[in-house]
Amino acid sequence: MPKKSELAYRIFTLGLKKELSVMNRDWEWLKQQFAAISRLEHAFALMEWDQATLLASGGQRARGEAMAELQLVINQRLQSPKLEDALSRAETALSLEQKRMAQLMRRKIEEAAVLEDDFVRRRIELSVACESAWRTARVEGDFTRFERAFAPCLALLKEEAQIRRTDQSQPLYQALLNKFEPDLSVAKLDELFAPLKAQLPDLIRQASEHSAGRSRQPLPHVDAVKQQKLAQLLLKPLGFNTERGRLDISSHPFTAGVASDVRITSRYDETNPLSGLYSLIHELGHGCFEQGIAHRWYNTPMVKVQSAALHESQALTFEMQLAREADFIEWLSENCQFHWGENSALSAENLLAHVTEVKPSLIRVEADEVTYPAHILLRYELETAMLSGDLPLSELPSAWNEGMQKWLGIQPESPAQGCLQDIHWCFGEFGYFPSYTLGAMFAAQLTEQWKSAPQWQQLPMERHQWVSEQLAQKLWSTGGQYDLLSGCQALTGTTLSAQSLLSHLKRRYL
């Protein structure tokens, strides 16, 4: 007969094994439930893409109702008490990797519980209607049409911020910022933006003066169909897998879909062929990030990138850091002239002069690298003012014009060139715009490290491939592993700051 101590140990061991077995079953069950939710989110993402690229105006209302219904189905699954119970049991015996996935599971569960079903339905239906109104208002330059559609969306945004706010001493903006940057406070955001606010006006002035002294030949008129054909041909050399994604046209370039089915879009200006090419390269950065997510994260919460700024950093690494190097522009010039015909206006020297031109302009997506942060700072100011109630919606056009005058010394002639140029507010995306400049900061910090490596001196396509391999290994494959600040620390070994971006802008443009 075994001794009492041995018997007690066996009983303890058997109990522990049984407990671990239950935890393992809970974990496997949780993964199955979140896989089903992920497939529903895949369908929702494609409905969004279709709405922005193919859907006829008459189908907008029905689409909004269908999208709201699907989102409610997803939320109801996430609100099941069984999920919370199983997660609570499983969390006590997970690896570090599993703990991050469990953290993201909990984020999704909490997110689904924050807003009531009726609120979710109203928000989606109103945003779809607002987007439809925005498209017409933008073409016609009619702010009143947009105001009528956006007013109820803004009211819901304020209500949502109140619901989400866990600390009444925090600004309302904090509650919405956390949707896009979970580890970033408004105080930290203001700290990151402070050097830009202080140095940007003088930097814009100096760079504009320097740029004005450089001669440029006007770019040629290029048919949109020809531009689209070249864009399709550039996808593969720039790293986009067309077997797991596609390129289309939309009025506002964007990336949608899921990692195994990535949808990118661009738009083409026949008087400025560089516009379509560089919007394509930007969206390629987003698309390659999605395609680079490791297959083992598919149909789990880890497949979703958690920080909008991390995502933007990849698009800006492609568009601003890699694609504005002189030898890359030589490569681009060769491709343009091969497909569009020889033309001195498409020479590398002339394209470089256009690509590095610094000149205050009205449209954010067409802005140069130096003035771009000013567009973001303006939107951040307006969002916080609208949310707090300091800026009535009816006064948005005049406040926009005053802000453009303050930051860039210019004003739009029409709301279409002003406060109607972006689609983001239709979707209630207050808190997203800062991610563009935060992403530019992170992209500059990454590139600053790479430039000291011998591989940076390779030919442009070899350099592009090497950078892509670095990103795929250290960031893309990890999916939702990082939030913004933790990701910057892990990948660069330093905290996020504006210094690398400011140094980069001074080196390139002064």
C-alpha positions in Angstrom: 0.0 0.0 0.0 1.3 3.5 -0.8 2.1 5.8 2.0 -0.4 8.5 2.9 1.9 11.2 1.5 2.2 9.3 -1.8 -1.6 8.8 -2.0 -2.2 12.5 -1.3 0.3 13.4 -4.0 -1.4 11.1 -6.6 -4.8 12.5 -5.7 -3.4 16.1 -6.1 -1.7 15.2 -9.4 -4.9 13.6 -10.8 -6.9 16.6 -9.7 -4.4 19.0 -11.4 -4.4 17.0 -14.6 -8.2 17.0 -14.6 -8.2 20.8 -14.0 -5.7 21.3 -16.8 -7.8 19.1 -19.1 -10.8 21.2 -18.4 -8.8 24.4 -19.1 -7.5 23.0 -22.4 -11.1 22.1 -23.4 -12.2 25.6 -22.6 -9.4 27.1 -24.6 -10.1 24.9 -27.7 -13.8 25.7 -27.4 -13.0 29.4 -27.2 -10.9 29.3 -30.3 -13.8 27.5 -32.2 -16.2 30.2 -31.1 -13.9 33.1 -32.1 -13.2 31.3 -35.4 -16.9 31.4 -36.2 -17.1 35.1 -35.2 -14.1 35.9 -37.4 -15.8 34.3 -40.4 -18.8 36.6 -39.8 -16.5 39.6 -39.6 -15.0 38.5 -42.9 -18.4 38.8 -44.5 -18.9 42.2 -42.9 -15.6 43.5 -44.2 -16.5 42.5 -47.8 -19.9 44.2 -47.4 -18.0 47.4 -46.5 -15.7 47.0 -49.5 -18.6 46.4 -51.9 -20.4 49.5 -50.5 -17.4 51.7 -51.3 -16.6 50.3 -54.7 -19.6 48.8 -56.5 -22.9 49.4 -54.7 -25.4 51.5 -56.5 -26.8 54.5 -54.6 -30.3 52.9 -54.4 -29.0 50.0 -52.5 -27.4 52.0 -49.7 -30.3 51.9 -47.2 -30.8 48.1 -47.5 -27.1 47.6 -47.2 -27.0 49.6 -44.0 -29.8 47.5 -42.5 -28.0 44.3 -43.6 -24.7 45.4 -42.1 -26.3 46.4 -38.9 -28.1 43.1 -38.6 -24.8 41.2 -39.2 -23.0 43.3 -36.6 -25.7 42.5 -34.0 -25.3 38.8 -34.7 -21.6 39.1 -34.1 -22.2 41.2 -30.9 -24.8 38.7 -29.6 -22.2 35.8 -30.0 -19.6 37.9 -28.1 -22.1 38.7 -25.3 -22.7 35.0 -24.5 -22.0 34.3 -20.8 -20.4 31.0 -21.8 -17.6 32.9 -23.5 -16.8 34.9 -20.4 -17.0 31.8 -18.1 -14.7 29.7 -20.4 -12.2 32.5 -20.7 -12.1 33.1 -17.0 -11.3 29.4 -16.4 -8.8 29.1 -19.3 -6.8 32.3 -18.4 -5.1 30.7 -15.4 -3.0 28.2 -17.5 -1.9 29.9 -20.7 1.4 30.5 -22.4 2.6 34.1 -23.0 1.4 33.8 -26.6 -2.0 32.5 -25.5 -2.3 35.2 -22.9 -2.1 37.9 -25.6 -4.8 36.1 -27.6 -6.9 35.9 -24.4 -6.4 39.6 -23.8 -7.7 40.3 -27.3 -10.6 37.9 -26.8 -11.5 39.9 -23.7 -11.2 43.2 -25.6 -13.7 41.9 -28.1 -16.1 40.7 -25.4 -16.0 44.0 -23.6 -16.3 46.0 -26.8 -19.5 44.0 -27.7 -21.0 44.7 -24.2 -20.3 48.5 -24.2 -23.1 49.5 -26.6 -26.7 48.2 -26.7 -28.1 46.6 -29.8 -30.3 49.5 -30.8 -27.4 51.9 -30.5 -25.2 49.7 -32.8 -28.0 49.4 -35.3 -28.6 53.1 -35.4 -24.9 53.9 -35.7 -24.3 51.6 -38.7 -27.5 52.7 -40.5 -26.7 56.3 -40.0 -23.1 56.0 -41.0 -24.1 54.2 -44.3 -26.7 57.0 -45.0 -24.1 59.6 -44.1 -21.5 58.1 -46.5 -24.1 58.2 -49.3 -24.9 61.8 -48.6 -21.2 62.7 -48.3 -20.4 61.3 -51.8 -23.1 63.6 -53.3 -22.2 66.6 -51.1 -18.5 66.3 -51.9 -19.2 66.3 -55.7 -21.6 69.3 -55.4 -19.6 71.1 -52.7 -22.8 71.2 -50.6 -22.0 71.3 -46.9 -25.6 71.6 -45.9 -26.4 68.2 -47.4 -23.6 66.6 -45.4 -24.5 68.5 -42.2 -28.0 67.1 -42.2 -26.7 63.6 -42.6 -23.8 64.0 -40.2 -25.6 65.8 -37.3 -27.2 62.6 -35.9 -23.9 60.7 -36.4 -22.1 63.4 -34.3 -24.8 63.2 -31.6 -24.2 59.4 -31.4 -20.5 59.9 -31.3 -20.9 62.1 -28.2 -23.2 59.6 -26.7 -20.8 56.8 -27.4 -17.9 58.7 -25.9 -19.9 59.2 -22.7 -20.8 55.5 -22.6 -17.2 54.4 -23.2 -15.6 56.8 -20.8 -14.5 55.0 -17.6 -13.1 58.0 -15.9 -15.2 61.2 -15.9 -12.1 63.3 -15.5 -10.8 62.1 -18.9 -11.7 64.1 -22.0 -14.4 62.6 -24.2 -11.8 62.2 -27.0 -9.9 59.6 -24.9 -12.8 57.1 -25.1 -12.8 57.3 -28.9 -9.0 57.4 -29.3 -8.7 54.1 -27.5 -10.7 52.3 -30.2 -7.7 52.9 -32.5 -4.8 53.2 -30.1 -5.5 51.1 -27.0 -2.4 52.0 -25.1 -2.3 55.7 -25.9 -3.6 58.5 -23.7 -4.7 62.0 -24.9 -1.9 63.4 -22.7 0.7 61.2 -24.4 -0.7 62.1 -27.8 -0.4 65.8 -27.0 3.2 65.2 -25.8 4.1 63.5 -29.1 2.5 66.2 -31.2 4.1 69.1 -29.2 7.4 69.1 -31.1 5.5 69.1 -34.4 3.4 72.1 -33.4 6.5 73.9 -32.3 8.7 73.2 -35.3 6.4 72.5 -38.2 5.5 76.1 -39.2 9.1 77.1 -39.7 10.0 73.8 -41.3 7.2 74.2 -43.9 8.3 77.8 -44.6 11.9 76.8 -45.2 11.1 73.6 -47.2 8.6 75.5 -49.4 11.2 78.2 -50.1 13.8 75.6 -50.9 11.4 73.7 -53.1 10.2 76.8 -55.0 13.7 77.3 -56.4 13.7 73.9 -58.2 12.4 73.8 -61.8 9.7 71.3 -62.7 8.2 70.3 -66.1 4.4 69.8 -65.9 3.4 66.1 -65.7 1.8 64.7 -68.8 -1.9 63.8 -69.1 -2.2 60.0 -68.8 -5.4 58.1 -69.4 -6.9 56.6 -66.3 -7.1 53.2 -68.0 -3.4 53.2 -68.7 -2.7 54.2 -65.1 -4.8 51.4 -63.8 -3.0 48.9 -66.1 0.4 50.0 -64.8 -0.9 49.8 -61.2 -1.9 46.2 -61.8 1.6 45.4 -63.2 3.3 47.0 -60.2 1.5 44.9 -57.6 3.7 41.8 -57.8 7.1 43.6 -57.9 6.1 45.6 -54.8 5.2 42.5 -52.9 1.4 42.2 -53.1 0.1 38.6 -53.6 -2.7 38.8 -56.2 -3.8 35.3 -55.4 -4.9 36.5 -52.0 -6.0 40.0 -52.9 -7.2 42.4 -55.6 -7.0 46.1 -56.7 -10.0 48.2 -57.5 -11.0 51.9 -57.9 -12.8 54.0 -55.3 -13.3 57.7 -54.7 -11.2 57.5 -51.5 -8.3 54.9 -51.5 -8.6 52.3 -48.8 -7.7 48.8 -47.7 -10.3 46.3 -46.6 -11.1 42.6 -46.4 -9.1 40.0 -44.3 -5.6 38.6 -44.3 -6.5 35.8 -46.8 -8.7 38.1 -48.9 -7.2 41.6 -49.0 -8.9 44.4 -51.0 -7.0 47.5 -51.9 -8.2 50.5 -53.9 -6.7 53.5 -55.6 -8.0 56.4 -57.6 -6.5 58.0 -60.8 -6.1 61.7 -61.7 -5.4 62.0 -65.4 -3.7 65.3 -64.9 -1.4 64.0 -62.1 -0.4 60.3 -62.7 1.8 60.4 -59.6 -1.3 60.7 -57.4 -2.6 57.3 -58.4 0.8 55.6 -58.2 1.6 56.9 -54.7 -1.9 56.2 -53.4 -1.4 52.6 -54.7 2.0 52.3 -53.0 0.4 53.5 -49.7 -2.4 51.0 -49.9 0.2 48.3 -50.8 1.8 48.9 -47.5 -1.5 48.2 -45.7 -2.2 45.2 -48.0 1.2 43.6 -47.5 0.9 43.9 -43.7 -2.4 42.0 -43.9 -1.1 39.4 -46.2 2.0 39.0 -44.0 0.0 37.9 -40.9 1.0 34.4 -40.0 -1.6 31.7 -41.1 -1.8 30.4 -37.6 -3.6 33.6 -36.5 -6.3 33.3 -39.1 -9.8 33.1 -37.6 -8.5 34.2 -34.2 -8.5 37.7 -32.6 -4.8 37.8 -33.3 -5.5 38.3 -37.0 -6.6 41.9 -36.4 -4.0 44.6 -36.0 -4.7 46.4 -32.8 -3.2 49.8 -33.6 -4.2 52.0 -36.5 -0.9 53.8 -36.3 1.1 50.6 -36.6 -0.9 49.9 -39.8 -0.4 53.4 -41.1 3.4 53.1 -40.4 3.6 50.3 -42.9 1.8 52.2 -45.6 4.0 55.2 -44.9 7.2 53.1 -44.9 6.3 52.0 -48.4 5.0 55.4 -49.7 7.2 58.0 -47.9 10.4 56.2 -46.9 11.0 53.7 -49.7 9.2 55.2 -52.7 10.7 58.6 -52.4 14.3 57.5 -52.6 16.0 58.8 -55.7 16.9 55.3 -57.1 13.3 54.0 -56.6 12.0 57.0 -58.6 14.5 56.0 -61.4 12.9 52.5 -61.3 9.4 54.1 -61.4 10.4 56.4 -64.2 11.5 53.4 -66.3 8.2 51.6 -65.8 6.1 54.7 -66.5 7.9 55.4 -69.8 7.9 51.8 -70.9 4.1 51.6 -70.5 3.0 55.2 -71.2 5.6 56.2 -73.8 8.9 58.1 -73.6 8.4 61.6 -72.2 10.9 64.0 -70.7 8.2 64.9 -68.1 8.4 61.3 -66.9 12.1 61.4 -66.5 13.5 60.4 -63.1 14.8 63.9 -62.5 11.4 65.5 -63.2 9.5 62.9 -61.2 11.9 63.4 -58.3 11.4 67.2 -58.5 7.6 66.6 -58.2 7.8 64.0 -55.5 10.0 66.2 -53.3 8.0 69.4 -53.9 6.9 71.1 -50.7 4.0 73.4 -51.2 1.0 74.0 -48.9 -2.1 72.4 -50.6 -5.7 71.9 -49.8 -6.2 68.1 -50.1 -4.7 65.9 -47.4 -4.2 62.8 -49.5 -2.3 64.9 -52.1 -0.2 66.7 -49.5 3.6 66.4 -49.5 5.4 64.7 -46.6 6.3 68.0 -44.9 2.9 69.6 -44.8 0.9 66.4 -44.2 1.2 66.6 -40.4 -0.4 70.0 -40.5 -3.5 68.5 -42.1 -3.6 66.0 -39.2 -3.1 68.5 -36.5 -6.0 70.5 -38.0 -8.4 67.5 -38.0 -7.4 66.6 -34.4 -8.2 70.2 -33.2 -11.6 70.1 -35.0 -12.5 66.7 -33.7 -11.8 67.6 -30.1 -13.7 70.8 -30.5 -16.8 69.2 -32.1 -16.8 66.4 -29.5 -16.6 68.8 -26.6 -19.3 71.1 -28.0 -16.9 74.0 -28.4 -17.4 73.9 -32.2 -21.0 73.7 -33.5 -21.3 71.6 -36.6 -22.7 74.5 -38.6 -19.5 76.4 -38.0 -17.2 73.6 -39.2 -16.5 75.1 -42.7 -15.4 78.4 -41.3 -13.4 76.8 -38.5 -11.7 74.6 -41.2 -10.8 77.6 -43.3 -9.4 79.4 -40.3 -7.3 76.3 -39.4 -6.0 76.0 -42.9 -5.0 79.6 -42.8 -3.2 79.1 -39.5 -1.3 76.0 -40.4 -0.7 76.3 -44.1 -1.6 79.9 -45.1 -4.2 78.9 -47.6 -8.0 78.5 -47.7 -10.4 76.4 -49.8 -12.8 78.0 -52.2 -15.4 75.2 -51.6 -16.2 72.8 -48.8 -15.4 70.0 -51.3 -11.7 71.1 -51.0 -12.2 71.6 -47.3 -14.2 69.8 -44.6 -15.9 67.5 -47.1 -12.7 65.9 -48.5 -12.4 63.0 -46.0 -14.8 60.0 -45.6 -13.7 59.1 -42.1 -16.2 61.2 -40.1 -19.1 59.4 -41.9 -18.1 56.3 -40.1 -17.7 58.0 -36.8 -14.0 57.6 -36.8 -13.0 60.4 -34.4 -9.6 59.4 -33.1 -8.3 57.8 -36.3 -6.6 60.8 -37.9 -3.8 61.1 -35.4 -2.8 57.6 -36.4 -1.5 58.9 -39.7 1.2 61.1 -38.1 1.9 58.6 -35.3 2.5 56.1 -38.1 4.8 58.5 -39.8 6.8 58.8 -36.6 7.2 55.1 -36.2 8.1 54.6 -39.9 10.8 57.2 -39.5 12.2 55.5 -36.5 12.3 52.1 -38.2 14.0 53.6 -41.3 16.5 55.4 -39.3 17.8 52.1 -38.0 17.7 50.4 -41.5 19.8 53.1 -43.1 22.8 52.0 -41.1 22.6 48.5 -42.6 24.5 47.6 -45.8 21.3 46.1 -47.3 19.9 49.7 -47.5 22.5 50.4 -50.2 21.1 47.7 -52.5 19.2 48.4 -55.7 15.7 49.7 -55.1 13.7 46.5 -55.6 16.3 44.5 -53.6 16.1 47.1 -50.8 12.3 47.0 -50.9 12.4 43.2 -50.6 14.8 43.3 -47.7 12.7 45.9 -45.8 9.6 43.7 -46.5 11.4 40.7 -45.1 12.4 42.6 -42.0 8.8 43.8 -41.5 7.3 40.4 -42.2 9.5 38.7 -39.7 9.3 41.3 -36.9 5.8 42.8 -37.3 3.5 41.5 -40.0 3.6 37.9 -39.0 2.7 38.8 -35.4 -0.7 40.1 -36.3 -2.3 41.7 -33.2 0.7 41.1 -30.9 1.4 44.8 -30.3 -0.3 48.0 -29.5 1.4 51.2 -30.7 3.8 52.1 -27.8 4.7 48.5 -27.0 5.3 47.8 -30.7 7.6 50.7 -31.1 9.6 49.7 -28.1 9.8 46.1 -29.2 10.9 46.8 -32.8 13.1 49.8 -32.4 14.3 49.5 -28.8 13.2 53.1 -28.1 10.0 55.0 -27.2 7.9 56.6 -29.8 8.8 60.3 -30.5 8.6 62.9 -33.2 12.4 63.4 -33.3 13.2 60.8 -36.0 10.4 62.2 -38.2 11.6 65.8 -37.8 15.2 64.8 -38.5 14.1 62.9 -41.6 12.1 65.8 -43.0 15.0 68.2 -42.5 17.5 65.9 -44.1 15.3 65.2 -47.2 13.8 68.6 -47.8 16.3 71.1 -46.4 
